Amino acid sequence: MYTAFAILAVIALAVQGLILFLVFFGPDLPYRVVDAPDHHLDSREFSDLLATLTDAQLHAHNRIEILTNGPCFYPAELDAISGARHSIHLEAYIFHKGEIGTRFRDALTERARAGVEVKVIIDFIGSFSVRKSWFRDLIDAGGRVEWYHSLRLDLIPQLNNRTHRELLVVDGEIGFIGGAGIDDQWLESRPKDPRWRDTVCRVTGPAVTSLQSVFAENWLRVAGEILADPEFYPDGATGAGSVAMVVNSTPAAGSTRARILFQLLVACARKRVYITTPYFLPDHSARQAVRRAVRDRGVDIRILTPGRHSDHMLTRGSSERLFGSLLKAGVKIYEYRPAMIHAKILIADDVWSVVGSTNFDHRSFQLNDEVNMAVCDAAVAARLLRDFENDLKESREITYEEWRRHRKHRIYEWLGALITKQE
């Protein structure tokens, strides 16, 4: 009997090891857009196709405000929390101790004591520095704090799947979406560590119900509760504003809706695609789509990534390893000089904009839970474009000749190549 148990245990460990190996180091799946439609990006036909393929709902009449950098978006978020009447739902990959973390925790606690329903989802790995005891006052006041994929034995197969979402919904009426977590690095500069550059959107209107449903998806996962109260999903029509859709993304069968969203916009753009991403690690299929857009349709593609202030130098080296074929094809790549740039934005043909949590890398496209808001509105695109152009003024363009001259000396590139899928 003991021998049989031992054999079963060995088999289970072997299977588990194989699963982890495939998740961490397995091959990339090929992606390509077959028979890309001949629709202009500002056409209703393209909007309907994008919504269908990403399984998202198009919402009209949304008001969207672009909030640039922590001193702008944190006060807006805290103001919304302080005005909450019945519910606050927060999901964060990063929620760290510090000045801004304490301000958020205390604001949530005050609202919980006032009878507001407060629910918080925090990624166990992304926010590893905080424990539930730090939220004791909030919990005692009636708030709920749940970890996403903690180190439980039954969750080991999902260990590499993290919630990378940064999402706040207040009263089902006001939503915030972007790439910034809750940490002092977005609030203020420190010695040798300038304040991070980032962007968050404040949203009111019908799209907020979709943001709420994204939170509800993972609340069910961590708490086993379906958030069905109609109060969470009010009619948010504003009578004017932008067409938007919320694209949630969870790993399934090796592909995610975020990948479809990004790659379809690149494949169908006719004029320009501008991408800001803190971690630019496109796989072969994504690089091929970018090169094809430049070569076959003359699309102006510009990529803005961190420079020497990158928070992950190994990732930066891995990223630079991939620049060669893109630069040779005519893609323009820039490194942001003043600070770590953490914004995750795509602007296509001055019509569509994407803001959210997705990086242009393997983790975001295949491993993480992500959320993005895609907006079809020339005014919103123009506002984000102004930020992009201002960022380019403080950036350095990388040329193909420079890349060829220096890459052989960069040991980070070779080390990073071994773990590109995990960055």
C-alpha positions as CSV (number, residue, x, y, z in Angstrom):
1,M,0.0,0.0,0.0
2,Y,2.8,2.4,1.0
3,T,4.6,1.6,-2.3
4,A,1.4,2.5,-4.3
5,F,1.1,5.8,-2.4
6,A,4.7,6.6,-3.1
7,I,4.4,5.9,-6.8
8,L,1.3,8.1,-7.0
9,A,3.1,10.9,-5.1
10,V,6.0,10.7,-7.5
11,I,3.7,10.8,-10.5
12,A,1.8,13.8,-9.1
13,L,5.0,15.6,-8.5
14,A,6.2,14.8,-12.0
15,V,3.0,16.1,-13.6
16,Q,3.1,19.2,-11.4
17,G,6.7,19.8,-12.4
18,L,5.8,19.4,-16.1
19,I,2.9,21.9,-15.8
20,L,5.1,24.5,-14.1
21,F,7.9,24.0,-16.7
22,L,5.4,24.5,-19.6
23,V,4.0,27.6,-17.9
24,F,7.3,29.2,-17.2
25,F,9.4,28.1,-20.2
26,G,7.0,26.5,-22.7
27,P,6.8,27.7,-26.3
28,D,4.9,30.7,-27.4
29,L,1.7,30.1,-29.4
30,P,1.6,31.7,-32.9
31,Y,-0.8,34.6,-33.3
32,R,-1.6,36.3,-36.6
33,V,-4.6,38.2,-37.9
34,V,-6.0,36.3,-40.9
35,D,-7.7,38.3,-43.6
36,A,-7.5,41.6,-41.8
37,P,-10.7,43.6,-42.6
38,D,-10.5,46.6,-44.8
39,H,-12.3,48.8,-42.3
40,H,-11.2,52.2,-41.2
41,L,-10.6,52.3,-37.5
42,D,-13.3,55.0,-37.0
43,S,-16.0,52.9,-38.8
44,R,-18.8,51.2,-37.0
45,E,-17.9,48.0,-38.7
46,F,-14.5,48.0,-37.1
47,S,-15.9,48.9,-33.6
48,D,-18.4,46.0,-33.8
49,L,-15.7,43.6,-35.0
50,L,-13.3,44.6,-32.2
51,A,-16.1,44.3,-29.6
52,T,-17.1,40.8,-30.9
53,L,-13.6,39.4,-31.0
54,T,-12.7,40.7,-27.5
55,D,-16.1,39.7,-26.1
56,A,-16.7,43.2,-24.9
57,Q,-19.7,45.5,-24.9
58,L,-19.6,48.9,-26.6
59,H,-20.9,51.7,-24.4
60,A,-21.7,55.1,-25.7
61,H,-21.9,58.4,-23.7
62,N,-19.0,58.0,-21.3
63,R,-17.0,60.9,-19.8
64,I,-13.3,60.1,-19.6
65,E,-10.7,62.2,-17.9
66,I,-7.0,61.6,-18.4
67,L,-5.1,61.9,-15.2
68,T,-1.3,62.3,-15.7
69,N,1.0,61.2,-12.8
70,G,0.4,60.4,-9.2
71,P,-0.1,63.9,-7.8
72,C,-3.0,64.2,-10.2
73,F,-4.7,60.7,-10.1
74,Y,-4.2,59.8,-6.4
75,P,-6.2,62.9,-5.1
76,A,-8.9,62.1,-7.6
77,E,-9.2,58.5,-6.4
78,L,-9.1,59.5,-2.7
79,D,-11.8,62.2,-3.4
80,A,-14.0,59.6,-5.0
81,I,-13.5,57.2,-2.1
82,S,-14.3,59.9,0.5
83,G,-17.6,60.6,-1.3
84,A,-18.7,56.9,-1.6
85,R,-22.3,56.3,-0.5
86,H,-22.7,52.6,-0.7
87,S,-19.8,50.7,-2.2
88,I,-16.0,50.8,-2.9
89,H,-14.4,48.0,-4.9
90,L,-10.6,48.0,-5.3
91,E,-8.4,45.5,-7.1
92,A,-4.6,46.0,-7.1
93,Y,-1.5,44.2,-8.1
94,I,0.6,46.7,-6.1
95,F,-0.6,48.0,-2.7
96,H,2.4,48.8,-0.5
97,K,3.0,50.4,2.9
98,G,4.0,54.1,2.8
99,E,2.4,57.5,2.8
100,I,-0.1,56.9,0.0
101,G,-0.8,53.4,1.0
102,T,-1.7,54.6,4.5
103,R,-3.9,57.3,3.1
104,F,-5.8,54.8,1.0
105,R,-6.2,52.3,3.9
106,D,-7.4,55.0,6.3
107,A,-9.8,56.5,3.7
108,L,-11.3,53.0,3.1
109,T,-11.5,52.4,6.8
110,E,-13.4,55.7,7.4
111,R,-15.9,54.8,4.7
112,A,-16.4,51.2,6.1
113,R,-17.1,52.7,9.5
114,A,-19.7,54.9,7.9
115,G,-21.5,51.8,6.6
116,V,-20.1,51.8,3.0
117,E,-19.5,48.3,1.7
118,V,-15.7,48.1,1.0
119,K,-14.2,45.1,-0.8
120,V,-10.5,44.9,-1.7
121,I,-8.6,42.3,-3.8
122,I,-4.8,42.4,-3.6
123,D,-2.4,40.2,-5.5
124,F,-0.4,38.1,-3.0
125,I,2.9,38.4,-4.9
126,G,2.7,42.0,-6.2
127,S,1.9,43.2,-2.7
128,F,4.0,40.8,-0.8
129,S,5.3,43.5,1.6
130,V,1.9,43.9,3.3
131,R,0.0,41.4,5.4
132,K,-3.7,41.3,6.4
133,S,-2.8,42.6,9.9
134,W,-1.9,45.9,8.3
135,F,-5.5,46.2,7.3
136,R,-6.9,45.2,10.7
137,D,-8.7,48.5,11.3
138,L,-10.4,48.3,7.9
139,I,-11.4,44.7,8.5
140,D,-12.7,45.5,12.0
141,A,-14.8,48.3,10.5
142,G,-16.5,45.8,8.3
143,G,-14.3,46.0,5.2
144,R,-13.2,42.9,3.3
145,V,-9.7,42.2,2.1
146,E,-8.9,39.1,0.1
147,W,-5.6,37.9,-1.5
148,Y,-5.4,36.8,-5.1
149,H,-3.7,33.4,-5.4
150,S,-1.9,33.2,-2.1
151,L,0.5,30.4,-1.3
152,R,-2.1,27.7,-0.8
153,L,-1.4,24.2,-1.9
154,D,-4.5,24.0,-4.1
155,L,-3.4,27.2,-5.9
156,I,0.1,26.1,-6.8
157,P,-0.9,25.2,-10.4
158,Q,-2.0,28.9,-10.7
159,L,1.0,30.3,-9.0
160,N,2.2,32.1,-12.1
161,N,-1.2,33.6,-12.8
162,R,-1.4,36.9,-11.0
163,T,-4.0,39.7,-11.1
164,H,-2.1,42.5,-12.6
165,R,-5.2,44.7,-12.7
166,E,-5.3,48.2,-11.1
167,L,-8.9,49.1,-10.8
168,L,-11.2,51.2,-8.5
169,V,-15.0,51.4,-8.7
170,V,-17.0,53.7,-6.4
171,D,-20.8,53.3,-6.1
172,G,-20.9,51.6,-9.4
173,E,-20.8,55.1,-10.9
174,I,-17.1,56.3,-10.9
175,G,-14.3,54.1,-12.2
176,F,-10.5,54.5,-12.3
177,I,-8.4,52.3,-14.6
178,G,-4.7,52.5,-15.5
179,G,-1.3,50.9,-14.8
180,A,-0.5,52.6,-11.4
181,G,-0.7,50.7,-8.2
182,I,-0.7,52.2,-4.7
183,D,2.8,53.0,-3.7
184,D,4.9,56.1,-2.9
185,Q,7.0,55.6,-6.1
186,W,4.1,57.2,-8.0
187,L,3.6,60.0,-5.5
188,E,7.0,61.6,-5.0
189,S,10.6,61.5,-5.9
190,R,13.2,59.9,-3.7
191,P,17.0,60.1,-3.8
192,K,18.2,58.6,-7.1
193,D,14.6,57.4,-7.8
194,P,12.5,60.1,-9.5
195,R,8.7,59.9,-9.3
196,W,7.3,57.4,-11.8
197,R,5.5,58.6,-14.9
198,D,2.1,57.0,-15.3
199,T,-1.5,57.6,-16.5
200,V,-4.9,56.7,-15.0
201,C,-8.3,57.4,-16.5
202,R,-11.3,58.5,-14.5
203,V,-14.5,57.2,-16.1
204,T,-18.2,57.9,-15.6
205,G,-21.0,56.5,-17.7
206,P,-22.2,53.1,-18.8
207,A,-18.6,51.7,-19.2
208,V,-18.3,51.7,-15.4
209,T,-20.7,48.8,-15.2
210,S,-18.2,46.8,-17.2
211,L,-15.4,47.8,-14.9
212,Q,-17.6,46.6,-12.0
213,S,-18.2,43.2,-13.7
214,V,-14.4,42.8,-14.1
215,F,-14.0,43.3,-10.3
216,A,-16.9,40.9,-9.7
217,E,-15.1,38.2,-11.7
218,N,-12.2,38.1,-9.4
219,W,-14.2,38.7,-6.3
220,L,-16.0,35.4,-7.1
221,R,-12.6,33.8,-7.5
222,V,-11.2,35.0,-4.1
223,A,-14.3,35.1,-2.0
224,G,-16.7,32.7,-3.6
225,E,-19.5,35.4,-3.8
226,I,-21.4,36.6,-6.9
227,L,-21.9,40.3,-6.7
228,A,-25.5,40.5,-8.0
229,D,-26.9,43.5,-6.1
230,P,-28.4,45.8,-8.8
231,E,-27.0,48.8,-6.8
232,F,-23.6,47.8,-8.1
233,Y,-24.7,48.3,-11.7
234,P,-26.7,51.5,-12.0
235,D,-27.7,53.1,-15.3
236,G,-24.7,55.4,-15.8
237,A,-25.9,57.2,-19.0
238,T,-24.5,60.7,-19.2
239,G,-26.1,61.8,-22.5
240,A,-22.8,62.7,-24.1
241,G,-19.2,61.6,-24.4
242,S,-17.0,58.8,-25.7
243,V,-17.7,55.3,-27.0
244,A,-15.7,52.9,-24.9
245,M,-15.4,49.2,-24.0
246,V,-13.7,47.4,-21.2
247,V,-11.7,44.4,-22.2
248,N,-11.0,42.0,-19.3
249,S,-8.3,39.4,-19.8
250,T,-7.8,36.1,-18.1
251,P,-5.5,33.3,-19.4
252,A,-7.6,30.7,-21.2
253,A,-6.4,28.2,-23.8
254,G,-3.1,30.0,-24.2
255,S,-4.6,33.3,-25.4
256,T,-6.2,36.4,-23.9
257,R,-8.5,39.1,-25.0
258,A,-5.8,41.7,-24.4
259,R,-3.6,40.1,-27.0
260,I,-6.5,40.2,-29.5
261,L,-7.2,43.9,-28.7
262,F,-3.6,45.0,-29.2
263,Q,-2.8,42.9,-32.2
264,L,-6.0,43.7,-34.1
265,L,-5.4,47.4,-33.7
266,V,-1.8,47.0,-35.0
267,A,-3.0,44.8,-37.9
268,C,-5.7,47.2,-39.0
269,A,-4.1,50.7,-38.4
270,R,-3.4,52.7,-41.6
271,K,-1.6,55.8,-40.4
272,R,0.1,55.4,-37.0
273,V,0.4,53.4,-33.8
274,Y,2.1,54.9,-30.8
275,I,2.8,52.6,-27.8
276,T,4.0,53.5,-24.3
277,T,4.9,50.4,-22.3
278,P,7.2,49.8,-19.3
279,Y,8.1,46.3,-20.4
280,F,8.4,45.8,-24.1
281,L,9.0,42.1,-24.8
282,P,6.9,41.2,-27.9
283,D,7.1,37.6,-29.0
284,H,7.8,36.5,-32.6
285,S,4.2,36.9,-33.7
286,A,3.8,40.4,-32.2
287,R,7.1,41.5,-33.7
288,Q,6.0,40.1,-37.1
289,A,2.7,42.0,-36.9
290,V,4.5,45.3,-36.1
291,R,7.0,44.8,-38.9
292,R,4.2,44.0,-41.4
293,A,2.3,47.1,-40.5
294,V,5.3,49.3,-41.3
295,R,6.4,47.4,-44.4
296,D,3.1,46.6,-46.1
297,R,1.0,49.6,-45.1
298,G,3.6,52.3,-44.2
299,V,2.2,52.7,-40.7
300,D,4.2,55.0,-38.4
301,I,4.9,52.9,-35.3
302,R,6.7,54.4,-32.3
303,I,7.5,52.6,-29.1
304,L,8.3,54.5,-25.9
305,T,10.0,52.4,-23.1
306,P,12.0,53.1,-20.0
307,G,15.6,54.1,-20.1
308,R,18.2,53.9,-17.4
309,H,15.6,54.4,-14.7
310,S,13.9,51.1,-15.5
311,D,12.9,49.3,-12.4
312,H,14.0,46.0,-14.0
313,M,17.3,46.2,-15.7
314,L,17.2,42.6,-16.7
315,T,13.9,43.2,-18.5
316,R,15.3,46.3,-20.2
317,G,18.2,44.2,-21.5
318,S,15.8,41.5,-22.7
319,S,13.8,44.2,-24.4
320,E,16.8,45.7,-26.2
321,R,17.8,42.3,-27.5
322,L,14.6,42.4,-29.6
323,F,15.0,45.9,-31.0
324,G,17.1,44.9,-34.1
325,S,14.6,43.6,-36.5
326,L,12.0,46.3,-35.5
327,L,14.5,49.1,-36.0
328,K,15.6,47.7,-39.3
329,A,12.0,47.5,-40.5
330,G,11.5,51.2,-39.7
331,V,9.9,51.1,-36.2
332,K,11.0,54.1,-34.1
333,I,12.0,53.2,-30.5
334,Y,12.6,55.7,-27.7
335,E,13.9,55.5,-24.2
336,Y,12.3,57.8,-21.6
337,R,15.1,59.6,-19.7
338,P,13.7,61.5,-16.6
339,A,12.3,58.6,-14.6
340,M,10.7,55.1,-14.8
341,I,7.8,55.3,-17.3
342,H,5.1,52.9,-16.2
343,A,2.2,54.1,-18.4
344,K,0.5,51.4,-20.6
345,I,-1.1,53.2,-23.6
346,L,-1.7,52.5,-27.2
347,I,-3.0,55.1,-29.7
348,A,-4.1,54.0,-33.2
349,D,-4.8,56.3,-36.1
350,D,-5.7,59.1,-33.8
351,V,-9.1,57.4,-33.1
352,W,-8.7,54.4,-30.8
353,S,-6.9,54.6,-27.5
354,V,-6.2,51.8,-25.0
355,V,-5.4,52.5,-21.4
356,G,-5.1,49.8,-18.7
357,S,-2.8,47.3,-17.0
358,T,-1.4,45.4,-20.0
359,N,2.3,45.5,-20.8
360,F,3.5,44.6,-24.3
361,D,5.0,41.3,-23.1
362,H,4.4,37.6,-22.6
363,R,3.2,37.9,-19.0
364,S,0.4,40.3,-19.8
365,F,-0.7,38.6,-23.0
366,Q,-0.7,35.0,-21.6
367,L,-0.3,34.7,-17.8
368,N,-1.9,37.6,-16.0
369,D,-5.4,38.8,-15.3
370,E,-5.5,42.2,-17.0
371,V,-8.0,45.0,-17.7
372,N,-8.0,47.6,-20.4
373,M,-10.4,50.3,-21.6
374,A,-10.5,50.9,-25.3
375,V,-11.9,54.3,-26.3
376,C,-13.1,55.3,-29.8
377,D,-12.9,59.1,-29.5
378,A,-10.5,61.5,-31.4
379,A,-10.6,63.9,-28.5
380,V,-9.4,61.3,-26.0
381,A,-6.7,60.2,-28.5
382,A,-5.6,63.8,-28.9
383,R,-5.3,64.3,-25.2
384,L,-3.1,61.1,-24.8
385,L,-1.2,62.1,-27.9
386,R,-0.2,65.4,-26.2
387,D,1.3,63.4,-23.3
388,F,3.1,61.1,-25.7
389,E,4.6,64.0,-27.6
390,N,5.7,65.6,-24.4
391,D,7.3,62.4,-23.2
392,L,9.1,62.0,-26.5
393,K,10.7,65.4,-26.0
394,E,12.3,64.0,-22.9
395,S,13.3,60.7,-24.5
396,R,16.2,59.4,-26.6
397,E,15.7,57.7,-29.9
398,I,17.6,54.5,-30.5
399,T,19.0,53.9,-34.0
400,Y,19.7,50.6,-35.6
401,E,23.4,51.5,-36.0
402,E,23.6,52.3,-32.3
403,W,21.8,49.0,-31.4
404,R,24.3,47.0,-33.5
405,R,27.3,48.8,-32.1
406,H,26.5,48.3,-28.4
407,R,24.4,45.2,-28.0
408,K,27.2,42.7,-27.9
409,H,28.5,44.3,-24.7
410,R,25.2,44.0,-22.8
411,I,25.2,41.0,-20.6
412,Y,21.7,41.8,-19.5
413,E,20.4,40.8,-22.9
414,W,21.8,37.3,-22.7
415,L,20.7,36.7,-19.1
416,G,17.3,38.1,-19.8
417,A,16.8,35.9,-22.9
418,L,16.7,32.9,-20.6
419,I,13.6,34.1,-18.7
420,T,11.9,36.4,-21.2
421,K,8.5,34.8,-20.7
422,Q,8.6,35.6,-17.0
423,E,9.4,39.3,-17.3
